[in-house]
Amino acid sequence: MDRLAIDYVQIGIQYQFKNLRLLDQAFTRKSYSAEHPEAQNNEVLEFYGDEILDFFVTKKMYKKFSKIINNELVSEKNEGELTKLKSIIVSKESLARCMRNFGFSQFLYLGKSDIENNVQNSISVNEDLFEAIVGAVAADCNWNYDTLEKLCDTMLQFETINNYLAVLVAEKSNALGFGEPEYTPMSYQLQNMSDMQPYNLYDQYLVVDAFGTPKNPKTSKCEYYVNIGGNYFMGIGDGVLQAKLDADGKAYRFLCQEEIKRKFENIDYDNPASALHELFQKKVIMEVRYEFNEYHDENGNPIWNCKAFLEGYGEFSADNVSKKQVKQDASLKLLRYIVETKIEKAEKPRPIMRFSGGCVLWTDEQKAEAEKRFHKNFENWEKK
């Protein structure tokens, strides 16, 4: 790997290798080492990386969802939910998506057969690369616990524990006939591409390149799209993770509404707590959790506060003098939000136009000519 690639990877994972040959090995496929016997491939590093990921993901789940109450372990999620969550976070698709978001596969050492089959874009190869990088860092830092925990957090930034909604979205999307959700993280050109690409060439790209920035320069926000069977939802956030969570939340609420339309003719607003329980029993929504607190008004009269919590929707609160009625009041707010709130859809995301090359500034004539080529290429791309 050249200096630019090494720096790009190390900045991405926020770790500096002491032994750069281990970094090279993490990117070396077996097909390459078969043609170059002097080079060790990354298969053993993959094995260690896989085991490390399992441990740290499990620990992160424990810290987020479990706590000790009265000397007993209490968990917000049951065994089945935790199993689903772990399977999606460390699945081939999730790890491969992380690698694509980082743009690391372009640096792989490939043998002739791998090059001919264009394997650098495959899910399994990108998954292997993710695990090999983790294994290489483990060897380089002599299995330092804090270093590995930070690394896993950094590399899983697009598939963190907070992204449990991705599990629900995928399940509902497939169950309702929309197919597998498709995700598109938006990326924008850096201000000075000549610092990254020292070639005196002019061109533009229809896909996210390795040296983009996730922030929209006009809003300073990150944008992320999810496609549910031709229905697009855009998430916005201060970071990529927040933007993806926002997109997943919109997609999930859309899918819940679609499922309610198909399974229910009427919703019982007179008994909203019971209606929510029925939605849960029919697996439309997760189980609603309630929290009650008593306080007193200025005259000393007791008032009950009820908070209704639901995965994918957040918290809905109500106050009433009656503990029985306050649960219904909070439930009604949540139920109306689930059924009646209009979910904002987005237009199909267009590929980002970026002007790259060895010059800091483009002339207006160069931009105009490049835009013509861009739109022609884009029209061809849309027809495929």
Short mmCIF file of the C-alpha atoms (twelve columns), coordinates in Angstrom:
data_MODEL
# 
_entry.id   MODEL 
# 
loop_
_atom_site.group_PDB 
_atom_site.id 
_atom_site.type_symbol 
_atom_site.label_atom_id 
_atom_site.label_alt_id 
_atom_site.label_comp_id 
_atom_site.label_asym_id 
_atom_site.label_seq_id 
_atom_site.Cartn_x 
_atom_site.Cartn_y 
_atom_site.Cartn_z 
_atom_site.pdbx_PDB_model_num 
ATOM 1   C CA . MET A 1   0.000   0.000   0.000   1 
ATOM 2   C CA . ASP A 2   1.268   3.468   -0.757  1 
ATOM 3   C CA . ARG A 3   1.526   6.245   1.833   1 
ATOM 4   C CA . LEU A 4   -1.779  7.834   0.871   1 
ATOM 5   C CA . ALA A 5   -3.672  4.540   1.250   1 
ATOM 6   C CA . ILE A 6   -1.975  3.744   4.562   1 
ATOM 7   C CA . ASP A 7   -2.865  7.156   5.985   1 
ATOM 8   C CA . TYR A 8   -6.423  6.886   4.698   1 
ATOM 9   C CA . VAL A 9   -7.005  3.524   6.396   1 
ATOM 10  C CA . GLN A 10  -5.331  4.528   9.659   1 
ATOM 11  C CA . ILE A 11  -7.303  7.770   9.864   1 
ATOM 12  C CA . GLY A 12  -10.499 5.843   9.145   1 
ATOM 13  C CA . ILE A 13  -10.033 3.281   11.921  1 
ATOM 14  C CA . GLN A 14  -8.333  5.803   14.248  1 
ATOM 15  C CA . TYR A 15  -5.367  3.544   14.894  1 
ATOM 16  C CA . GLN A 16  -1.704  3.914   13.971  1 
ATOM 17  C CA . PHE A 17  0.130   0.645   13.247  1 
ATOM 18  C CA . LYS A 18  3.551   0.078   14.725  1 
ATOM 19  C CA . ASN A 19  4.088   -2.799  12.273  1 
ATOM 20  C CA . LEU A 20  2.773   -1.733  8.869   1 
ATOM 21  C CA . ARG A 21  3.333   -5.208  7.433   1 
ATOM 22  C CA . LEU A 22  0.392   -6.397  9.528   1 
ATOM 23  C CA . LEU A 23  -1.771  -3.755  7.870   1 
ATOM 24  C CA . ASP A 24  -0.596  -4.981  4.461   1 
ATOM 25  C CA . GLN A 25  -1.365  -8.568  5.467   1 
ATOM 26  C CA . ALA A 26  -4.927  -7.640  6.466   1 
ATOM 27  C CA . PHE A 27  -5.513  -6.509  2.871   1 
ATOM 28  C CA . THR A 28  -3.854  -9.549  1.250   1 
ATOM 29  C CA . ARG A 29  -6.204  -12.120 -0.267  1 
ATOM 30  C CA . LYS A 30  -5.287  -15.805 -0.517  1 
ATOM 31  C CA . SER A 31  -5.342  -15.555 -4.317  1 
ATOM 32  C CA . TYR A 32  -2.579  -12.940 -4.148  1 
ATOM 33  C CA . SER A 33  -0.390  -14.897 -1.706  1 
ATOM 34  C CA . ALA A 34  -0.738  -17.974 -3.941  1 
ATOM 35  C CA . GLU A 35  0.928   -15.983 -6.717  1 
ATOM 36  C CA . HIS A 36  3.379   -14.277 -4.333  1 
ATOM 37  C CA . PRO A 37  4.574   -16.938 -1.818  1 
ATOM 38  C CA . GLU A 38  6.570   -14.352 0.109   1 
ATOM 39  C CA . ALA A 39  3.310   -12.652 1.218   1 
ATOM 40  C CA . GLN A 40  1.145   -13.946 4.066   1 
ATOM 41  C CA . ASN A 41  -2.616  -13.781 3.465   1 
ATOM 42  C CA . ASN A 42  -5.278  -12.510 5.850   1 
ATOM 43  C CA . GLU A 43  -7.227  -15.711 6.614   1 
ATOM 44  C CA . VAL A 44  -5.873  -16.264 10.154  1 
ATOM 45  C CA . LEU A 45  -6.339  -12.569 10.932  1 
ATOM 46  C CA . GLU A 46  -9.987  -12.981 9.881   1 
ATOM 47  C CA . PHE A 47  -10.438 -15.776 12.402  1 
ATOM 48  C CA . TYR A 48  -9.131  -13.701 15.308  1 
ATOM 49  C CA . GLY A 49  -11.070 -10.646 14.205  1 
ATOM 50  C CA . ASP A 50  -14.312 -12.627 14.114  1 
ATOM 51  C CA . GLU A 51  -13.836 -13.820 17.705  1 
ATOM 52  C CA . ILE A 52  -12.952 -10.332 18.931  1 
ATOM 53  C CA . LEU A 53  -16.049 -8.818  17.318  1 
ATOM 54  C CA . ASP A 54  -18.337 -11.382 18.950  1 
ATOM 55  C CA . PHE A 55  -16.994 -10.526 22.393  1 
ATOM 56  C CA . PHE A 56  -17.155 -6.752  22.104  1 
ATOM 57  C CA . VAL A 57  -20.580 -6.682  20.464  1 
ATOM 58  C CA . THR A 58  -21.947 -8.910  23.229  1 
ATOM 59  C CA . LYS A 59  -20.409 -6.674  25.867  1 
ATOM 60  C CA . LYS A 60  -21.848 -3.562  24.242  1 
ATOM 61  C CA . MET A 61  -25.305 -5.145  24.191  1 
ATOM 62  C CA . TYR A 62  -24.975 -5.975  27.877  1 
ATOM 63  C CA . LYS A 63  -24.003 -2.415  28.788  1 
ATOM 64  C CA . LYS A 64  -26.849 -0.891  26.779  1 
ATOM 65  C CA . PHE A 65  -29.749 -3.163  27.641  1 
ATOM 66  C CA . SER A 66  -28.954 -4.718  31.033  1 
ATOM 67  C CA . LYS A 67  -28.563 -3.498  34.599  1 
ATOM 68  C CA . ILE A 68  -28.483 -4.955  38.100  1 
ATOM 69  C CA . ILE A 69  -31.630 -4.256  40.157  1 
ATOM 70  C CA . ASN A 70  -32.007 -5.774  43.634  1 
ATOM 71  C CA . ASN A 71  -28.958 -7.928  42.930  1 
ATOM 72  C CA . GLU A 72  -30.557 -9.432  39.834  1 
ATOM 73  C CA . LEU A 73  -29.887 -8.893  36.134  1 
ATOM 74  C CA . VAL A 74  -32.756 -7.087  34.400  1 
ATOM 75  C CA . SER A 75  -32.711 -6.674  30.610  1 
ATOM 76  C CA . GLU A 76  -34.767 -4.397  28.378  1 
ATOM 77  C CA . LYS A 77  -34.694 -7.060  25.661  1 
ATOM 78  C CA . ASN A 78  -35.286 -10.786 25.875  1 
ATOM 79  C CA . GLU A 79  -32.977 -13.523 24.615  1 
ATOM 80  C CA . GLY A 80  -34.635 -13.727 21.210  1 
ATOM 81  C CA . GLU A 81  -34.373 -9.966  20.626  1 
ATOM 82  C CA . LEU A 82  -30.726 -9.923  21.699  1 
ATOM 83  C CA . THR A 83  -29.945 -12.835 19.389  1 
ATOM 84  C CA . LYS A 84  -31.551 -11.047 16.432  1 
ATOM 85  C CA . LEU A 85  -29.702 -7.840  17.215  1 
ATOM 86  C CA . LYS A 86  -26.316 -9.517  17.468  1 
ATOM 87  C CA . SER A 87  -26.898 -11.477 14.261  1 
ATOM 88  C CA . ILE A 88  -27.630 -8.311  12.279  1 
ATOM 89  C CA . ILE A 89  -24.681 -6.337  13.682  1 
ATOM 90  C CA . VAL A 90  -22.073 -8.999  12.905  1 
ATOM 91  C CA . SER A 91  -23.772 -10.327 9.774   1 
ATOM 92  C CA . LYS A 92  -21.936 -10.441 6.453   1 
ATOM 93  C CA . GLU A 93  -24.140 -7.663  5.111   1 
ATOM 94  C CA . SER A 94  -23.488 -5.317  8.040   1 
ATOM 95  C CA . LEU A 95  -19.725 -5.754  8.087   1 
ATOM 96  C CA . ALA A 96  -19.542 -5.467  4.303   1 
ATOM 97  C CA . ARG A 97  -21.611 -2.274  4.413   1 
ATOM 98  C CA . CYS A 98  -19.170 -0.814  6.945   1 
ATOM 99  C CA . MET A 99  -16.264 -1.550  4.613   1 
ATOM 100 C CA . ARG A 100 -18.068 0.019   1.665   1 
ATOM 101 C CA . ASN A 101 -18.777 3.110   3.745   1 
ATOM 102 C CA . PHE A 102 -15.090 3.359   4.621   1 
ATOM 103 C CA . GLY A 103 -14.068 2.649   1.021   1 
ATOM 104 C CA . PHE A 104 -11.284 0.241   2.054   1 
ATOM 105 C CA . SER A 105 -11.747 -2.569  -0.494  1 
ATOM 106 C CA . GLN A 106 -10.015 -0.522  -3.196  1 
ATOM 107 C CA . PHE A 107 -6.707  -1.231  -1.431  1 
ATOM 108 C CA . LEU A 108 -6.974  -5.045  -1.450  1 
ATOM 109 C CA . TYR A 109 -4.134  -7.157  -2.839  1 
ATOM 110 C CA . LEU A 110 -5.854  -9.485  -5.301  1 
ATOM 111 C CA . GLY A 111 -4.712  -12.399 -7.415  1 
ATOM 112 C CA . LYS A 112 -5.550  -12.636 -11.106 1 
ATOM 113 C CA . SER A 113 -8.660  -14.772 -10.532 1 
ATOM 114 C CA . ASP A 114 -10.018 -12.298 -7.954  1 
ATOM 115 C CA . ILE A 115 -9.391  -9.381  -10.289 1 
ATOM 116 C CA . GLU A 116 -11.181 -11.131 -13.152 1 
ATOM 117 C CA . ASN A 117 -14.196 -11.850 -10.915 1 
ATOM 118 C CA . ASN A 118 -14.244 -8.317  -9.444  1 
ATOM 119 C CA . VAL A 119 -14.414 -9.792  -5.929  1 
ATOM 120 C CA . GLN A 120 -13.554 -6.538  -4.152  1 
ATOM 121 C CA . ASN A 121 -17.232 -5.583  -4.430  1 
ATOM 122 C CA . SER A 122 -18.601 -8.841  -3.004  1 
ATOM 123 C CA . ILE A 123 -20.182 -9.052  0.431   1 
ATOM 124 C CA . SER A 124 -18.041 -11.957 1.673   1 
ATOM 125 C CA . VAL A 125 -14.746 -10.331 0.655   1 
ATOM 126 C CA . ASN A 126 -15.636 -7.080  2.396   1 
ATOM 127 C CA . GLU A 127 -16.728 -8.994  5.495   1 
ATOM 128 C CA . ASP A 128 -13.397 -10.845 5.493   1 
ATOM 129 C CA . LEU A 129 -11.537 -7.547  5.189   1 
ATOM 130 C CA . PHE A 130 -13.370 -6.073  8.180   1 
ATOM 131 C CA . GLU A 131 -12.470 -9.050  10.387  1 
ATOM 132 C CA . ALA A 132 -8.871  -9.143  9.118   1 
ATOM 133 C CA . ILE A 133 -8.319  -5.479  10.030  1 
ATOM 134 C CA . VAL A 134 -9.551  -6.165  13.568  1 
ATOM 135 C CA . GLY A 135 -7.267  -9.194  13.800  1 
ATOM 136 C CA . ALA A 136 -4.290  -7.171  12.512  1 
ATOM 137 C CA . VAL A 137 -4.827  -4.465  15.137  1 
ATOM 138 C CA . ALA A 138 -5.075  -7.147  17.844  1 
ATOM 139 C CA . ALA A 139 -1.700  -8.549  16.807  1 
ATOM 140 C CA . ASP A 140 -0.151  -5.082  16.500  1 
ATOM 141 C CA . CYS A 141 -1.308  -3.830  19.930  1 
ATOM 142 C CA . ASN A 142 -0.636  -7.177  21.659  1 
ATOM 143 C CA . TRP A 143 -4.355  -7.604  22.377  1 
ATOM 144 C CA . ASN A 144 -4.720  -4.408  24.361  1 
ATOM 145 C CA . TYR A 145 -8.317  -4.456  25.622  1 
ATOM 146 C CA . ASP A 146 -8.993  -0.701  25.520  1 
ATOM 147 C CA . THR A 147 -7.497  -0.381  22.039  1 
ATOM 148 C CA . LEU A 148 -9.632  -3.188  20.645  1 
ATOM 149 C CA . GLU A 149 -12.801 -1.853  22.260  1 
ATOM 150 C CA . LYS A 150 -12.213 1.576   20.739  1 
ATOM 151 C CA . LEU A 151 -11.447 0.001   17.360  1 
ATOM 152 C CA . CYS A 152 -14.672 -2.050  17.319  1 
ATOM 153 C CA . ASP A 153 -16.691 1.029   18.273  1 
ATOM 154 C CA . THR A 154 -15.051 3.028   15.494  1 
ATOM 155 C CA . MET A 155 -15.367 0.406   12.769  1 
ATOM 156 C CA . LEU A 156 -18.958 -0.456  13.678  1 
ATOM 157 C CA . GLN A 157 -20.014 3.194   13.701  1 
ATOM 158 C CA . PHE A 158 -22.528 2.509   10.878  1 
ATOM 159 C CA . GLU A 159 -24.008 -0.585  12.560  1 
ATOM 160 C CA . THR A 160 -23.998 0.216   16.280  1 
ATOM 161 C CA . ILE A 161 -26.196 -1.220  18.982  1 
ATOM 162 C CA . ASN A 162 -28.451 1.830   18.640  1 
ATOM 163 C CA . ASN A 163 -29.318 0.564   15.175  1 
ATOM 164 C CA . TYR A 164 -31.672 -2.147  16.405  1 
ATOM 165 C CA . LEU A 165 -34.302 -0.531  14.180  1 
ATOM 166 C CA . ALA A 166 -32.430 -1.936  11.178  1 
ATOM 167 C CA . VAL A 167 -33.445 -5.426  12.330  1 
ATOM 168 C CA . LEU A 168 -37.116 -4.464  12.527  1 
ATOM 169 C CA . VAL A 169 -37.058 -2.590  9.213   1 
ATOM 170 C CA . ALA A 170 -35.529 -5.542  7.353   1 
ATOM 171 C CA . GLU A 171 -37.998 -8.021  8.850   1 
ATOM 172 C CA . LYS A 172 -41.068 -5.931  8.095   1 
ATOM 173 C CA . SER A 173 -39.907 -4.897  4.642   1 
ATOM 174 C CA . ASN A 174 -39.476 -8.531  3.594   1 
ATOM 175 C CA . ALA A 175 -42.639 -9.744  5.339   1 
ATOM 176 C CA . LEU A 176 -44.757 -7.107  3.598   1 
ATOM 177 C CA . GLY A 177 -43.317 -7.904  0.183   1 
ATOM 178 C CA . PHE A 178 -41.124 -4.821  -0.260  1 
ATOM 179 C CA . GLY A 179 -37.906 -6.844  -0.327  1 
ATOM 180 C CA . GLU A 180 -34.595 -6.108  1.362   1 
ATOM 181 C CA . PRO A 181 -34.058 -2.437  2.326   1 
ATOM 182 C CA . GLU A 182 -31.423 -0.607  0.279   1 
ATOM 183 C CA . TYR A 183 -29.247 1.995   1.996   1 
ATOM 184 C CA . THR A 184 -27.490 4.967   0.412   1 
ATOM 185 C CA . PRO A 185 -25.156 7.140   2.502   1 
ATOM 186 C CA . MET A 186 -24.643 10.506  0.838   1 
ATOM 187 C CA . SER A 187 -21.142 11.857  0.336   1 
ATOM 188 C CA . TYR A 188 -19.901 15.221  -0.855  1 
ATOM 189 C CA . GLN A 189 -16.658 16.376  -2.369  1 
ATOM 190 C CA . LEU A 190 -13.994 17.787  -0.118  1 
ATOM 191 C CA . GLN A 191 -13.112 21.425  -0.631  1 
ATOM 192 C CA . ASN A 192 -9.653  20.755  -2.028  1 
ATOM 193 C CA . MET A 193 -9.486  17.501  -3.948  1 
ATOM 194 C CA . SER A 194 -5.969  18.221  -5.180  1 
ATOM 195 C CA . ASP A 195 -4.695  17.461  -1.679  1 
ATOM 196 C CA . MET A 196 -6.039  13.936  -2.045  1 
ATOM 197 C CA . GLN A 197 -5.713  13.190  -5.759  1 
ATOM 198 C CA . PRO A 198 -2.540  14.597  -7.300  1 
ATOM 199 C CA . TYR A 199 -3.421  13.801  -10.901 1 
ATOM 200 C CA . ASN A 200 -4.071  16.485  -13.461 1 
ATOM 201 C CA . LEU A 201 -7.292  14.886  -14.708 1 
ATOM 202 C CA . TYR A 202 -10.881 16.056  -14.846 1 
ATOM 203 C CA . ASP A 203 -13.728 13.646  -14.402 1 
ATOM 204 C CA . GLN A 204 -16.809 13.038  -12.302 1 
ATOM 205 C CA . TYR A 205 -18.259 10.106  -10.511 1 
ATOM 206 C CA . LEU A 206 -21.698 8.554   -10.167 1 
ATOM 207 C CA . VAL A 207 -20.812 6.794   -6.921  1 
ATOM 208 C CA . VAL A 208 -19.360 7.749   -3.547  1 
ATOM 209 C CA . ASP A 209 -15.597 7.898   -3.796  1 
ATOM 210 C CA . ALA A 210 -13.049 7.241   -1.104  1 
ATOM 211 C CA . PHE A 211 -12.225 10.847  -0.370  1 
ATOM 212 C CA . GLY A 212 -15.696 12.303  0.118   1 
ATOM 213 C CA . THR A 213 -17.111 13.882  3.247   1 
ATOM 214 C CA . PRO A 214 -20.482 12.771  4.651   1 
ATOM 215 C CA . LYS A 215 -21.581 16.329  5.477   1 
ATOM 216 C CA . ASN A 216 -23.698 18.367  3.119   1 
ATOM 217 C CA . PRO A 217 -21.672 21.593  2.725   1 
ATOM 218 C CA . LYS A 218 -24.876 23.669  2.579   1 
ATOM 219 C CA . THR A 219 -26.351 22.367  5.838   1 
ATOM 220 C CA . SER A 220 -23.353 20.837  7.674   1 
ATOM 221 C CA . LYS A 221 -25.587 17.801  8.267   1 
ATOM 222 C CA . CYS A 222 -25.198 14.161  7.229   1 
ATOM 223 C CA . GLU A 223 -27.839 12.576  4.971   1 
ATOM 224 C CA . TYR A 224 -28.753 8.914   4.627   1 
ATOM 225 C CA . TYR A 225 -31.399 7.278   2.437   1 
ATOM 226 C CA . VAL A 226 -33.257 3.983   2.788   1 
ATOM 227 C CA . ASN A 227 -35.284 2.527   -0.070  1 
ATOM 228 C CA . ILE A 228 -38.275 0.341   0.846   1 
ATOM 229 C CA . GLY A 229 -39.634 -1.068  -2.399  1 
ATOM 230 C CA . GLY A 230 -39.390 2.262   -4.223  1 
ATOM 231 C CA . ASN A 231 -40.409 4.320   -1.165  1 
ATOM 232 C CA . TYR A 232 -37.481 6.517   -0.170  1 
ATOM 233 C CA . PHE A 233 -36.896 7.980   3.284   1 
ATOM 234 C CA . MET A 234 -34.123 10.442  4.059   1 
ATOM 235 C CA . GLY A 235 -32.525 10.705  7.467   1 
ATOM 236 C CA . ILE A 236 -30.670 13.794  8.640   1 
ATOM 237 C CA . GLY A 237 -28.282 14.030  11.579  1 
ATOM 238 C CA . ASP A 238 -25.137 15.600  12.964  1 
ATOM 239 C CA . GLY A 239 -23.300 12.360  12.175  1 
ATOM 240 C CA . VAL A 240 -23.734 9.462   9.752   1 
ATOM 241 C CA . LEU A 241 -25.083 7.205   12.505  1 
ATOM 242 C CA . GLN A 242 -27.745 9.716   13.542  1 
ATOM 243 C CA . ALA A 243 -28.766 10.228  9.914   1 
ATOM 244 C CA . LYS A 244 -29.129 6.479   9.331   1 
ATOM 245 C CA . LEU A 245 -31.137 6.057   12.533  1 
ATOM 246 C CA . ASP A 246 -33.430 8.875   11.422  1 
ATOM 247 C CA . ALA A 247 -33.962 7.202   8.040   1 
ATOM 248 C CA . ASP A 248 -34.604 3.811   9.653   1 
ATOM 249 C CA . GLY A 249 -37.105 5.388   12.043  1 
ATOM 250 C CA . LYS A 250 -39.128 6.875   9.186   1 
ATOM 251 C CA . ALA A 251 -39.012 3.604   7.238   1 
ATOM 252 C CA . TYR A 252 -40.081 1.605   10.293  1 
ATOM 253 C CA . ARG A 253 -43.054 3.869   11.027  1 
ATOM 254 C CA . PHE A 254 -44.099 3.688   7.361   1 
ATOM 255 C CA . LEU A 255 -43.967 -0.128  7.459   1 
ATOM 256 C CA . CYS A 256 -45.989 -0.264  10.679  1 
ATOM 257 C CA . GLN A 257 -48.703 1.866   9.079   1 
ATOM 258 C CA . GLU A 258 -48.732 -0.387  6.014   1 
ATOM 259 C CA . GLU A 259 -49.091 -3.460  8.211   1 
ATOM 260 C CA . ILE A 260 -51.943 -1.894  10.209  1 
ATOM 261 C CA . LYS A 261 -53.811 -1.052  6.984   1 
ATOM 262 C CA . ARG A 262 -53.580 -4.693  5.897   1 
ATOM 263 C CA . LYS A 263 -54.425 -6.361  9.209   1 
ATOM 264 C CA . PHE A 264 -56.898 -4.019  10.931  1 
ATOM 265 C CA . GLU A 265 -60.185 -2.614  9.713   1 
ATOM 266 C CA . ASN A 266 -60.783 -0.455  12.792  1 
ATOM 267 C CA . ILE A 267 -58.617 0.774   15.642  1 
ATOM 268 C CA . ASP A 268 -60.214 0.990   19.109  1 
ATOM 269 C CA . TYR A 269 -59.412 4.536   20.230  1 
ATOM 270 C CA . ASP A 270 -61.777 4.154   23.218  1 
ATOM 271 C CA . ASN A 271 -59.351 1.713   24.825  1 
ATOM 272 C CA . PRO A 272 -55.946 2.698   23.436  1 
ATOM 273 C CA . ALA A 273 -53.886 0.633   25.904  1 
ATOM 274 C CA . SER A 274 -55.738 -2.492  24.791  1 
ATOM 275 C CA . ALA A 275 -55.351 -1.516  21.121  1 
ATOM 276 C CA . LEU A 276 -51.590 -1.153  21.562  1 
ATOM 277 C CA . HIS A 277 -51.423 -4.548  23.256  1 
ATOM 278 C CA . GLU A 278 -53.267 -6.096  20.313  1 
ATOM 279 C CA . LEU A 279 -50.789 -4.512  17.891  1 
ATOM 280 C CA . PHE A 280 -48.007 -6.051  19.948  1 
ATOM 281 C CA . GLN A 281 -49.653 -9.493  20.041  1 
ATOM 282 C CA . LYS A 282 -49.985 -9.446  16.261  1 
ATOM 283 C CA . LYS A 283 -46.293 -8.462  16.030  1 
ATOM 284 C CA . VAL A 284 -46.949 -5.115  14.370  1 
ATOM 285 C CA . ILE A 285 -45.058 -3.180  17.069  1 
ATOM 286 C CA . MET A 286 -42.697 -4.005  19.925  1 
ATOM 287 C CA . GLU A 287 -44.075 -4.222  23.458  1 
ATOM 288 C CA . VAL A 288 -44.963 -0.854  25.008  1 
ATOM 289 C CA . ARG A 289 -43.258 -0.130  28.335  1 
ATOM 290 C CA . TYR A 290 -44.949 2.121   30.903  1 
ATOM 291 C CA . GLU A 291 -43.385 4.156   33.689  1 
ATOM 292 C CA . PHE A 292 -45.473 5.803   36.415  1 
ATOM 293 C CA . ASN A 293 -44.490 8.626   38.772  1 
ATOM 294 C CA . GLU A 294 -46.559 10.505  41.337  1 
ATOM 295 C CA . TYR A 295 -46.105 14.196  42.173  1 
ATOM 296 C CA . HIS A 296 -48.233 16.958  43.732  1 
ATOM 297 C CA . ASP A 297 -49.613 20.160  42.302  1 
ATOM 298 C CA . GLU A 298 -49.356 23.585  43.966  1 
ATOM 299 C CA . ASN A 299 -52.356 22.740  46.162  1 
ATOM 300 C CA . GLY A 300 -50.858 19.467  47.318  1 
ATOM 301 C CA . ASN A 301 -53.148 17.282  45.217  1 
ATOM 302 C CA . PRO A 302 -51.591 14.031  43.929  1 
ATOM 303 C CA . ILE A 303 -51.005 13.859  40.158  1 
ATOM 304 C CA . TRP A 304 -49.917 10.822  38.190  1 
ATOM 305 C CA . ASN A 305 -47.497 11.005  35.277  1 
ATOM 306 C CA . CYS A 306 -47.257 8.134   32.801  1 
ATOM 307 C CA . LYS A 307 -44.620 7.685   30.133  1 
ATOM 308 C CA . ALA A 308 -45.211 5.158   27.355  1 
ATOM 309 C CA . PHE A 309 -42.012 3.951   25.633  1 
ATOM 310 C CA . LEU A 310 -41.999 2.159   22.265  1 
ATOM 311 C CA . GLU A 311 -39.069 1.044   20.088  1 
ATOM 312 C CA . GLY A 312 -38.936 3.177   16.954  1 
ATOM 313 C CA . TYR A 313 -41.246 5.856   18.326  1 
ATOM 314 C CA . GLY A 314 -39.755 7.148   21.554  1 
ATOM 315 C CA . GLU A 315 -41.573 8.462   24.619  1 
ATOM 316 C CA . PHE A 316 -45.152 9.736   25.041  1 
ATOM 317 C CA . SER A 317 -46.160 11.351  28.335  1 
ATOM 318 C CA . ALA A 318 -49.455 12.275  30.027  1 
ATOM 319 C CA . ASP A 319 -50.631 13.595  33.416  1 
ATOM 320 C CA . ASN A 320 -53.879 12.815  35.238  1 
ATOM 321 C CA . VAL A 321 -55.230 12.549  38.765  1 
ATOM 322 C CA . SER A 322 -56.235 8.959   37.999  1 
ATOM 323 C CA . LYS A 323 -53.472 6.367   37.620  1 
ATOM 324 C CA . LYS A 324 -55.782 4.173   35.529  1 
ATOM 325 C CA . GLN A 325 -56.747 7.013   33.190  1 
ATOM 326 C CA . VAL A 326 -53.240 8.422   32.827  1 
ATOM 327 C CA . LYS A 327 -52.123 5.156   31.207  1 
ATOM 328 C CA . GLN A 328 -54.941 5.481   28.688  1 
ATOM 329 C CA . ASP A 329 -54.031 9.114   28.008  1 
ATOM 330 C CA . ALA A 330 -50.378 8.290   27.270  1 
ATOM 331 C CA . SER A 331 -51.459 5.264   25.221  1 
ATOM 332 C CA . LEU A 332 -53.825 7.376   23.121  1 
ATOM 333 C CA . LYS A 333 -51.053 9.837   22.220  1 
ATOM 334 C CA . LEU A 334 -48.830 6.968   21.135  1 
ATOM 335 C CA . LEU A 335 -51.588 5.151   19.246  1 
ATOM 336 C CA . ARG A 336 -52.612 8.227   17.257  1 
ATOM 337 C CA . TYR A 337 -48.989 8.894   16.392  1 
ATOM 338 C CA . ILE A 338 -48.530 5.323   15.139  1 
ATOM 339 C CA . VAL A 339 -51.658 5.253   12.998  1 
ATOM 340 C CA . GLU A 340 -52.221 8.845   11.883  1 
ATOM 341 C CA . THR A 341 -48.856 10.573  11.545  1 
ATOM 342 C CA . LYS A 342 -47.963 11.173  7.899   1 
ATOM 343 C CA . ILE A 343 -44.527 9.751   7.145   1 
ATOM 344 C CA . GLU A 344 -42.524 12.083  4.931   1 
ATOM 345 C CA . LYS A 345 -41.112 10.399  1.837   1 
ATOM 346 C CA . ALA A 346 -38.133 11.611  -0.155  1 
ATOM 347 C CA . GLU A 347 -37.320 11.690  -3.841  1 
ATOM 348 C CA . LYS A 348 -34.963 9.060   -5.191  1 
ATOM 349 C CA . PRO A 349 -31.439 10.218  -4.264  1 
ATOM 350 C CA . ARG A 350 -29.423 11.430  -7.215  1 
ATOM 351 C CA . PRO A 351 -25.742 10.595  -7.505  1 
ATOM 352 C CA . ILE A 352 -23.592 13.392  -6.167  1 
ATOM 353 C CA . MET A 353 -21.717 15.357  -8.823  1 
ATOM 354 C CA . ARG A 354 -18.166 16.073  -7.801  1 
ATOM 355 C CA . PHE A 355 -15.421 17.805  -9.728  1 
ATOM 356 C CA . SER A 356 -12.113 16.109  -9.026  1 
ATOM 357 C CA . GLY A 357 -8.636  16.580  -10.323 1 
ATOM 358 C CA . GLY A 358 -5.324  18.245  -9.759  1 
ATOM 359 C CA . CYS A 359 -6.621  21.798  -9.728  1 
ATOM 360 C CA . VAL A 360 -8.208  23.569  -6.782  1 
ATOM 361 C CA . LEU A 361 -10.603 25.594  -8.927  1 
ATOM 362 C CA . TRP A 362 -12.546 24.749  -12.069 1 
ATOM 363 C CA . THR A 363 -13.442 27.247  -14.713 1 
ATOM 364 C CA . ASP A 364 -17.119 27.788  -15.538 1 
ATOM 365 C CA . GLU A 365 -16.542 26.319  -18.995 1 
ATOM 366 C CA . GLN A 366 -15.001 23.170  -17.547 1 
ATOM 367 C CA . LYS A 367 -17.873 22.751  -15.096 1 
ATOM 368 C CA . ALA A 368 -20.493 23.229  -17.810 1 
ATOM 369 C CA . GLU A 369 -18.862 20.617  -20.019 1 
ATOM 370 C CA . ALA A 370 -18.520 18.220  -17.093 1 
ATOM 371 C CA . GLU A 371 -22.176 18.682  -16.166 1 
ATOM 372 C CA . LYS A 372 -23.230 17.714  -19.690 1 
ATOM 373 C CA . ARG A 373 -21.247 14.498  -19.417 1 
ATOM 374 C CA . PHE A 374 -22.633 13.899  -15.952 1 
ATOM 375 C CA . HIS A 375 -26.279 14.164  -16.966 1 
ATOM 376 C CA . LYS A 376 -25.714 11.968  -19.995 1 
ATOM 377 C CA . ASN A 377 -24.064 9.326   -17.826 1 
ATOM 378 C CA . PHE A 378 -26.777 9.682   -15.209 1 
ATOM 379 C CA . GLU A 379 -29.529 9.083   -17.764 1 
ATOM 380 C CA . ASN A 380 -27.739 5.932   -18.890 1 
ATOM 381 C CA . TRP A 381 -27.310 4.868   -15.260 1 
ATOM 382 C CA . GLU A 382 -31.016 5.292   -14.500 1 
ATOM 383 C CA . LYS A 383 -31.986 3.131   -17.484 1 
ATOM 384 C CA . LYS A 384 -29.975 0.187   -16.207 1 
# 
